[in-house]
Each structure stands twice: as C-alpha cells, then as structure tokens.
Amino acid sequence: MTLSAVLALFIAVWLSLANRSIGGTLPEDIETANIDDGDPELGYFSPWSWWPVTLAFGLALMFLGLAAGVWLAIIGAPIVLIAVIGWQFEYYRGNFGR
C-alpha cells in the first residue's frame, strides 16, 4: 500500500509540473474559448517525406529479428541508420536544400 501511494505521488507531482510548464489551463480546455485563443503554430511537418515509413520498416525488421532470428536485425540495422540520416538531412539537399 505504501509503495502504491508513493507511485501515485510520483504521478501527481509529474502532472503538477507538466501543468505548470504549459502555463495552467489551455484554451482548448475552456468551454467559452474561441478558436483564435489557441496557438496556431503546431510544428513543421513534411507531408511528402517517406523517411518515417522507411524508418518504421527498418525498426520492424530489427524487432522481428529479436523474435525470429538475428539475421533480420542485421538486415534492419543499416536500413534504420540510412533512414535516420536521410530524415535528419532531408532539408539540406535536393529541391528543399537551403
């Protein structure tokens, strides 16, 4: 029981710190808020990028290699490495290079 109370306290402290870091109640949580009250900037995403799909395929091969055989993980590791590097440097080459 004591350990459960301590773990619940950990969660309560983390939620309190997260609430404080976002500045309290968000406009999305207020019933009378307008759409314009929220922050319109949600981030920058690449809708045309195939690197996340390649990375997911490589990671799937690596995790399948844990279950079926190490040779799959050996095949998946270079795919993961290439996908991470390609995704990182996507905007430094080609039509979108700066």
N, C-alpha and C positions, 0 to 999 in steps of 0.2 A: 504494500500500500504506500509506503514511504517513497519507494522508487517511482511509482506511478505519479505521485504528487510532484516529485522533483522533475520528472519528464514533462508533466503538464505545465510546470512553472517555466521550463525552458521554452516551450512553445508560446506561452503567454508573453514572455519577455521579448522573444523574436518578433511576434506580431506587433507588440507595442513599439519596438524600434522601427519596424517597417512602416507602421502608420505615421510615426513621427518624421521619418525620412521623406515621405511623399507629401508632407505638409497637411496632414489631417484628412478630412473628408474630401473626396474627389468630386468634381462637378457631376460626374456620371452617376454618383450615388444620391444626389439631391433631386427630389421629385420636381421642384419648381425651376430647375436649371434649364437654360437654353442650350442649343447645340453649340453656339459660339463661345460658351463659357469654358469648354474643354480645350486642350491643347491640340491644334490641328496637326502638328508635326509628330508622326508616329514612327519615323525612321526612314531609312533609304533601303529599298529592296529592289532586287533585279528580277523582274518577271521573266526575262528571256534566258536566265542562267541555267545551264544544265549541270553545273558542278555539284550542286546539292544532291542530285539524283545519282551522279557518279560516286560521290562520297558514300551515300547510303548503300549502293551496291557493293562497294568495297568493304564497308563495315559489316554488311550482311555476310559476305564471304568469310571475313575474319571470324565472326562469331559462329558461323556454321562450322568453321574449321576447329573450333573448340569442341564441338559435339561430334563431328563426323571424321575428321582427320586433319592433321597438322598441315598437310599439303594444300588444303583450301586456304588456310590462314597465310601460307607463304605466297599464294597467288593473290590474295586480297590485300596484303600489306603494300605492295607497290602501287596498286590502284588507289588505296587510301592516301598514300603520300602524294601521288600525282594530283588527285582531286583537291587536297588541301592546298597545295601550292598553286594550282590553277585557279581556285576560288579566291585565294588571297591576292593574286596578281591579275585578276580579271580586268581591272580598270587601268592597267599600266601598258597594255598593248592592244593592237587591233583598232577598230573603229572608235573605241571608247577610251583610248590612251590619252593621257593628259600631257 
